[in-house]
């Protein structure tokens, strides 16, 4: 049985820590942003490092850091901010760097401090990379010329090129060390004197202004491809053509983006965007004429080209961020090794409002940071216990998979008999094979609870209004099945079995509406028998994320039934 119902403990813990981290980004980030606090990104990074390190003294599982970073980064996408790629990459990379350091050096001062330095310094490194990506290597020439100008003006006898970079890097390194020490002290305090979670006694005054419901949008894979092509074409035109060609082409692309995407318009409305545009243009005009002997018009064009490149990338990443919310793309995760990620994100979204309400206000954090973080970690442990208990009580979907005539219906009948021996109720339907003269002529539909049956499929039903394969479908059986499966008519909450979910249901026929209603109602354990080649299609068609598969090629009937009983037994 391949279990995909319950989050393993690593993902469950990462979901909680990632949500706490995301909450600090949303609430405290909003507070720092509104006050225009310098190095606010570094402060938020330091808070994330403290949370990760201190939580590692409570939960020692390997792999939690990078998982928490991934959860936090993806939670960041819930922000309506047009700029999400930069913060997402930074957050995930910080978690990965801390994970690598701890794996290499161990869970000790060295591992935590080196990891914190790397994570904190990444913020600075990413800013430099962003400038290079957005403005190209002309920004390097501009910086070098400004440093040479400063060196001459101040009559300095040493190379000043690396001085500002090294000074800023030292600030980030120091911030990482402080965060690591604070995280270690908090973690040790929690390990020696565990803090019991108590509900927040204050009402958080810092409202998460960056957190909002996403507005409806017509997603399109074609538009996603078009946006990518536009970015690549723009960069090629900037490199290979004259200014009047790339100027017109990029202006048209930006106009299309502004008309299609609100994110692009939001970026263009930012005063910061135009201030940078003006500053870069004026600096290049001044520096390149004074130090590189270029004509004024050529220097201005270099500045404009740098700004057009930055505009394409900033707006392009913004519109790509919109299209990447496409449900088709998110569903892709279900087919990768990150199969538990969607469920972890679902739990994070459910936990977020409660976590936000437990974030201390800035006054409490500044007054006693260790106590504030300890309270958050105590809440995380409480939430972990709560979610783990809840998962044991969640209704489950069991998929019995196999080929034609592999014994799926026999499995259902055997399971019904076993459940009844244990005085556990089962409702639903199964298809009874009808044999005449040694030949299969069709199937009857059987009500599991009452054992009544109705003609369902027959080869001889030539005038059938609908057919499936070689069989004609009797409408009375469809009507009877849907009446049995109407969630209002279901008496038990133990298990509802539906035999042979397949082509009809994928076309929106058969038991499709009844099954969708049962799953949406979320009150019953559900067992479906599905042909192996259709399992993934059924999961996607009915948006099933919590499920277990009993593969009859790999599992005997007896073992499969025992495992289902053990899983349901957590609740009954």
N, C-alpha and C positions, 0 to 999 in steps of 0.2 A: 504494500500500500504506500503510495507516494503522498505524503501529507503536505498540504498547502493551506491548511486551515488556520493553524495556530502560528503566530510569529514565534520564531525561536527567541531565546532570552536575549541574545546579543542585539537583534533588531528591535526587540521590545524596549530594552534599556536605551539603545541609541535613539529610538523614537522620542523617548522622554527627555533625554539630555539635549537632543537636537531641538526639541520644542522649547525648552527653557532658554537655550542659546538664542533661538529665533525670537523669542519674546523679548529678550534684552535688546536685540537688534531693533525690534519694532518700537518698543516703549522708550527705552533709554536713548536709542538712536534718534527718535523723534524729538526728544527733549534736548539733546546736544545739538541737533541740527537747527532747531528753532532759536537756540541761544548763540548760534554761530561759534561754537567752542572750537578753538584750534586743535588739530590732531584728534578730532572726534572719532575718526576711523580707527586710529591706534588705541584709543580708550576702549572702544567696543571689542577690538581684537583682544586686548588684555583681559576684559571681562570674560570673553569666551575661553581663553586659556585657563583662567582661574577656575571656571566651571568644570572644564574637562579634567584638569589635574585633581581638583578636590573630589570630584565624583569617582575618580579611579581608586581612591582609598576605600570607597564603599563597594564599588563593583570592579572586580579585577579582571574581567573578561578581555581577552585580546580582540582587537578589531573594533572596539567601541568608538575610538576617536574618529577614524575616517568615516564610519557609518553616521556618527552624530553630525560631522561636518557636511555630509551629503544631505541628510535630512534638513539641517538648518539652511543649507544653500537652496534646496528646493522649496522650503517654506518661504524663502525670500521672494519667490515668484508671485506670492499672493499680494505683494505690495503693488499698488498701481503706478509706482515710479517707473519712468521710461528707461532708467538705467538699472538693469538687473544683472547683465552678464559679468561686469566687473566685480560687484560684491559676491555673486555666486561663486565665481572662480576663486576669489580670495578666501572665502569661508571654507570651501571644500579643501583647498590647498593647505590651509592652516591645520585642519584636522589630519590630513595625510602626513604633513611634516612632523607633527607631534607624534603620530603613530610610528613613523619610521624611526625617530630618535629613541623612543621608548623600546622598540623592538631591538635596536642596535645596542643601546647602552643599559637597558634595564629600567625598572620602575624605581628609580632612585634620584638623588639630587642631580647627578650628571645628566641622566636621560631626560628628566623634566626640564632642566634649565636649558640644555642645548636645543631641545624641541621647542621650547617657548621662544628662544632667541630666533630660531629659524622661522617660526610662525609669525612672530612680530615683524621681523625684517622683510618677510615676503610682501607685506603691505607696501613698504617702500620700493622694493624691487618691481612690484607690479605697476606702481605709478610711473617709474622710469620706462618700463616696457610699453605702457599705454601711450606715453608721449612718442616713443619711437614708432609704434604702430600707427597712431593717428596722424602724426606730422611728418613721418619719414626721417631720413638721416640729415635732412636740412636743419632739423632741430638741434642736432649735435654740433653742426657748424655754428649755429647761432649761439649756443651755450659756450663753446670754446672761444668765440670772438668776444663775448661779454666778459668772460674770465680774464682774457688778455687785456681788455680795456680796463678792468678793475685793477689788475696787477700794475699797469702803467700809471694809472691815476694815483694809486697809493704808494708808488715807487717801492714795490715789494721785490725782494731779492730771491724769492722762491716761487716754484710753480704753484699757482693757486687753483689749477684745474680740478683737482680732486678734493680740495679742502671742504667746500660746501657739502659734497656728497658724503664724505667721511664723517663730518659733524652730524648730519642728519641721520646717517646710519647708526652712529653712536647713541643717538636718542632712542631709536627703535630697539637697539640691543638692550639698553638700560631698561626700557619699558618691558621687554620680554623677561629679563631677570627678575624685576620686581613682581611681575604677574606670576612667574613660576614659584617664587618664594611664598607669595601670598596664598597660592593654590596649595602648596605643600603644607603650610601651617594650618590652613583650613582643613585639609584632608586628614592630617594627623590629629587635629582636635576632634574631628568627627569620629575617627577610628577609636580614640581613647574615651571620648565622652559623647556617645551618639545623641543627636538632637531629635526629640520627638516632634513630629509635625503638628502644628496647631494652626487652625484657619486664620488667615490674615485678619488682624483687628482693625485695619485701616482700609479706606477706600482709595484705591490708586488714583491719583489726580492726573497722572500723565497719560492722556488718552493716546492710543495707538493711531496716530493720524495717517501713517503710511499703510494701514491695513484696511482693506475694503473688499467687498464682493466684486468679482469680475463681471463686467457687463457682457451681454450677449454679443457674439461676433461670428460672422460667417467665415469660418476657417477654410483654407484651401491649400492643398499640397502644391497645386500649380502656382499659386501666388508665392509660396515659400521658395520654390525653384526660381521663379522670376526675380524675387528679391535677391537671392544669392547671385544670380547671373548679373543683375544690375550692379552689385558691389564689385564683382570681378571685372566687368566691362569698364566701370568707372576708373578703377585702379590702373587698368591697361591703358586707357585713354590718357590719364594723367602722365603716364610714363612715356608714351609713344607719339603723342600728337601735340599740336600747338594749342595755345590757351583758348582761342576762339572756338575750337572744336570741343575740348573737354568742358569749357565753361557752359556752352549751350546744352550739351548732352547731360551733364550733371544737374544743371538747373531744371531740366525737364524731368529727370528721375526724381529729384526732390519734390517737385510739384505733384507727381503721381503719388508718392508716399504720403504727402500731407493730405491729399484728397482721400486716400484709402485708409490711413491709419491716424488715430488721434494721438498715438504715442509720438509720432514724428512732429506733429504740430505742437505738442506739449514741449518737446525739446527746443523747437525754434522760438517759442515764447519765453524761454529762460533768458534773463538779462546776462547771466554768466556766459552763455553761449556767444553772444555778440560782443561782450567785453573781451573775451579771449580772441575773438576774430580781429577786433581792432588792435589789440596789444601786439599780437603776433605780426600783423601786417606792418605796423609802425616800427617794431623792433627790427624786422628784416630789412625794411627800407633804410633805417639808420645804420645798422651794423654792416650790411653787405656793401653799402656804398662807401663807408668809412674805412673798412678793414680789408675788403676783398676787391675794391676798385671797380665794382659793377656800376652800370648806369642806373639812375634812379628808377626808371620804368622797369628794368629787369629785376631789380631788388623787390619792387612792389609786386611784380608777377610771381616771384618766388614765395612771398608771403601769402598771396591769394591762393596759389597752388596748394600750399600747406594747409590752409583753412578749408579749401574744397575737399582735400583728402580727409581731413578730420570730420567734416560734415557728413561725407558719404559713410564713413565707418560708424560714427556715433548714431546717425539716423538709421543706417542699415542694421546695426545690432539691435536697435530699438524695435524696428518692424519685424525682424526675425524673432525677437522675443515674444511678439504677439502671436505669430503663426505657430510657434513651438508649443502653444497651449492646445493645439489641435488634439482632440480625443484619440484620433488614430495614432498619433505619435506617442501619446501617453500609454496607449494600449500595447505599444511595442515592448514596454518593459515586461509585460506578462510572458513574452517569448524569449527573454534573456535570462542570464544567471541571477539577475536582480529581481526574481519573481516575488520576493517578499516586500520589495520596496513600495509598491502601490498601497499595500495594506498598512505598512508602517506610516506612510504619509496620511492615510485615512485616520489612523489613531492620533497622529500629531494634530491634524486639523480639529478633531474632536476635543483634544486636550488644551488647545491654544487659549480659548477664552478663560479657562480656569487658571492656567499658568500666568497669563497676563495679570489677572486679579491678585496673584501672589507675588508679583514683582515689587520689591520695596521701592519707596520713593527715593529720589536722589539724596534727600537730607539724611535718611536712615542709612543709605549706602556709605555716604561720606563719614557719618558719625561712627559707624561700626561695620566696616566692610566684611570682616570675618563672620560676624553674627548674621549678616544679611545673606551671604553666600551659603552659610550653614543651613539657614532656614529653607533656601531654595533646594539644596541637596536633600534635606529631610523631606521636603514635599515630593521630590523626584522618587525617593524610595517608597513613600506612601502611595504615589500614583502607580508605581510599578506593581506593588502588591494588589492594588485595586484592579488594574488592567488584567493582571494574570488571573485573578479570580473571575473577572467578567468573561474572559475568553473561555473558561471552563463551562460557562453557561450559555454561550452563543449557539444558536441553531447552526447545524452543519449541513453541507451538501455532499453526499457520497455519490461518486460516479463509478458505476460498475461497467468496465469497458471490455470489449472482446469482439471477435469477428462474428460473422453469421453462423448460427448453430454452435456457438462456443459455450452455451449453457447460461446465458444471462437471465433468461426467464426462470430456469431451474434455480438459479441463485436466489431470485426474488421469492419463489415459492418455499424454498428451504428456509430462508430468513424469516418469512412470515410464520412458518411452523415453529421455528426456534423461539421467536419473540412471544408467541402465544403460550408456549410451555413455561416461559418466565413471566407470564401475565403482563407482558408489555404490548401495548396496542400498536397496530399498523393499519393504515388506511391507504387507499389508492387503487391502482388498476394494474393488471398485467394481461399479456396476450397469450391465449392458449392455442397451441398449434392443433389444427384439425387434419387428421389423416384418414383417407379413404382408399381402400385397396392398395395400401402401401405407398400412396402418393399424398403429398401435402397439397391440400386444396384451398387452404386459407387459415384464418385465425378468428377466434372469438374473443371478445373483450370481457374480462372478469372483474367484478367488484370485489376487492380483497375483503372488505368488512362483511358484506352480506352473501358473498359467493355467487350472486346472480350473474348471468352472462348475457351477451348480446352478440349477434353476428357482426363481425367487424370487417374482415377482408375475405373475398372469394375470387378465385380465378374465373368462375362461371358468371360473374355479375357483369355482363357485357354492356348493359345500359347504365352503368354507374355514372353519376354526375361528375365524380372525380376518381382518378386512379393513382396508384403508386406502384411503379414497376408493373408486374404482371397481374396485380390484384385490383379489383374494383372495391371502392370504399363505401360501406353502408353508413349513410348520414345519421341513422338512429344511434349507432355506436358512438359516433363523435359527440352527439348530443348527450348521451348517457355518461360518457367519460368526463366531459366538462362539468356536468352536474355533480358528479362524484368529487371532482377536484376543485369545485367552487370553495374557496377558503372559508366561506360562511357556513358551509355544510360539514366541514371537517370537525369531528368531535375531539380527536386526540391531538396532543402536541408532541407525541413521541416520534413518530416517523410516518411520512407520506411517501409511498413508492409509486413511481411512474415508469412503466416498462416501455422500452424502445422509443426513446426520444431521438428524432432524427430528421429526415428530409422534410416531412410535413411541418414540423415545428420551426425549422430553419426558414421555411417559406411563410411563416406567420399563420399556419393552419394547425389542424389537429389540436393538441393540448397547449398550444403556444400561449394563449391569453391566460389560461388557468395557471400554468407554470409561472409565468411572469408575476401574476397576482400573488401566488403563494410565496415566491421569493421576496417580493416587495413587502408582504405582510410580516415576514421574518419571525414567525411564531412556531414553525415546525422544522424538525430535522427532515431532510428530503433525500430520497434515494432515486437516482436516475440510471437506467441502463442505456448505454450509448455504444454504437459501433466505434471501434478504435479510431478509424480515420475521421470521425466526425466530432471527437471529443473537444478539440480546440475550437471548432466552429460553434458548438453548443455553448461553451464557456463564454465566448465573445458575444454571441447573439443575446444571451441572457445576463451578461455582465456579472458572472459568478466569480467572486474573488476569494471566497472562503470555501475550500473544497478539499476532499480527499479522494484519491483514485484507487479503486480496487481493480487491478489488471488481472483478468482471469488467465492470462498466459503465464503470469508470474506468481499468482497466489491461488491456493486451493479454495474451494467454496467454504470449507470449515474454518480455515484461517481467516478468510475475509470477513465472515460473519462474526467471529470472535473479536476481531479488531474493531468492527463497527460497534459491537456491544460494549467493548471497553471504552471506546470514545464517547458513546452516548451515556455510559454509566457514570461519567463525571458529573452528569446533570441529574440522572434519575437513580 
